Amino acid sequence: MIVIVFIGALLGAMALGMPVAFALIVSGLAMMWNIDMWSPQIVAQNMLSGADSFTLLAVPFFLFAGELMNAGGISRRIVNAALAWIGHYRGGLGYAGIAAAVVLAALSGSAIADTAAVAALLVPAMRNSGYSVRRSTGLLAAGGVIAPVLPPAIALVLFGVAGGVSITQLFLAGIFPGLLMALSLVITWAIVCRRDNIAPLPKKTLKERIKITADASIGLLLPIVVIGGIRAGIFTPTEAAVIAAVYALLVGLFVYREIKFNELYGLIVRAAKITASVIFLVAAAMVSAWLITAADIPSYVSAMLQPFIDTPILLMFVLMVLVIIVGTALDMAPTILILTPVLMPAIRDAGINPVYFGILFVMNNALGMVTPPVGTVLNVAASVSRISVDDAFKGVFPFLMAEILVMFLLVLFPDLVLVPLRLLMH
């Protein structure tokens, strides 16, 4: 009964047009009424404790770093460097977009910001070169959702907080799966564009390549500093976020000089608005999470999943299908915050590594960002490209299928996540 109350209240509030954060609070109130534990203090205390987290400080700083990189010219220089080295190959603009998406993912961890930056720079060039705008938009949208998997991913921070899992291990475990996603896009792009008779860009001389790469090298150093520092234990993921923001600020102000001091206020406000919505969502989710635990919903879920507990691969397969369905209706952050506390007990009962589950769970939710009707990344890419969301989805479909294939490959072969993690931990 309590499960029906929770789901019914959540979906009912959302159906009335209520924002997800407020819908989570409403579902919490409904559970309080159902289990006869009515107390406004529960709501206030859990919202306060949910937002009062040192780990969550990584979110505003990584978001601010992303704003600084786009405004300060780092993103543009990285795209130019990718074009200089691979733009002259057949389909080179697409390969450059994938390469730029990977590098930017390792810089900011924000799928929306990365997609907007790469699409704004490459879609006009791809349109002018004769590429299908629909297909180009789909490729760049699919490349954008690598960001929640590759460190320093904000989504991994949210999962780590919600599930009580080491964020450092999540960051290290996300490297190889993120690169596999990129590889799947490279292979798919090679297949879908092989019939295009499009002239590649002129080949740059070695001197020009070196000059363009040197110009981008300061930005390219950032992921090495962030991941290397975390791996060496020099700083925590939260401290890495601060370093990324300060680094991007100094580069934008004093090295590239594309950010003016009077522009900082606007950049801070944009990052603060997104941060406020994310943190409020986390705070609201903590109310539901506390009541989910108090109402013992995880036990009900574990009981329903009991037939699959003895077969971890089958359990993972079932959960991935479930999350794909949920991801079409909910955005990534609320899905992570709602389902993580519900599913983690079953994951531990089945003996599944929580870090491994976290990577696949976040990857699955990231793919939901390019599926309608919500599809925030798909909407951003379509808006930048000035095409309809329907056309953008048709373009992204083959690339989405390739990334889903990678996800289920990781379900079948968990060592593809766990072995690289063990190697990086030692």
Number of C-alpha atoms within 10 A of each C-alpha: 8 17 16 10 15 24 14 14 21 23 16 15 19 18 11 9 10 15 12 21 20 17 24 31 23 22 26 27 22 21 25 23 13 15 12 9 14 14 11 10 9 17 21 14 13 20 22 16 13 22 19 13 12 9 17 22 19 25 26 24 25 27 26 27 29 29 26 30 29 23 21 25 19 26 27 19 23 26 24 22 26 24 26 24 20 21 22 17 17 18 24 22 25 29 24 26 30 28 22 28 31 22 22 32 29 26 33 32 28 27 29 21 21 32 30 21 25 27 27 16 17 23 25 15 13 21 15 11 14 12 21 16 21 23 24 26 33 27 28 30 38 34 30 36 34 33 32 30 35 32 29 34 28 26 28 30 26 26 26 24 19 21 21 13 17 15 23 22 19 26 25 23 28 29 21 18 22 24 15 17 27 25 17 19 25 22 13 18 21 16 10 13 16 11 8 12 11 14 14 15 17 10 15 16 11 11 9 14 18 16 14 20 20 14 17 22 16 17 24 21 12 19 20 13 15 24 22 14 16 21 19 10 11 12 16 17 26 23 19 23 26 20 19 27 25 16 19 27 22 15 21 22 16 12 13 15 13 17 22 12 8 8 11 16 9 11 18 17 12 14 20 16 11 14 20 13 12 20 22 17 24 27 26 29 31 27 25 29 25 16 24 23 13 14 18 14 20 20 16 16 15 20 13 12 18 15 11 18 21 13 12 17 19 15 20 23 15 13 19 22 13 12 19 18 13 16 26 19 16 21 19 24 20 21 21 26 25 18 18 22 23 21 19 20 17 23 21 13 13 20 13 18 12 18 26 21 22 24 27 24 24 24 29 26 29 27 26 29 27 29 23 19 17 17 23 19 27 31 24 21 31 24 17 19 21 14 15 14 21 15 15 28 23 14 22 24 17 19 26 26 16 19 27 19 14 21 23 18 12 21 22 15 12 17 13 17 22 17 13 16 21 13 10 13 13 6
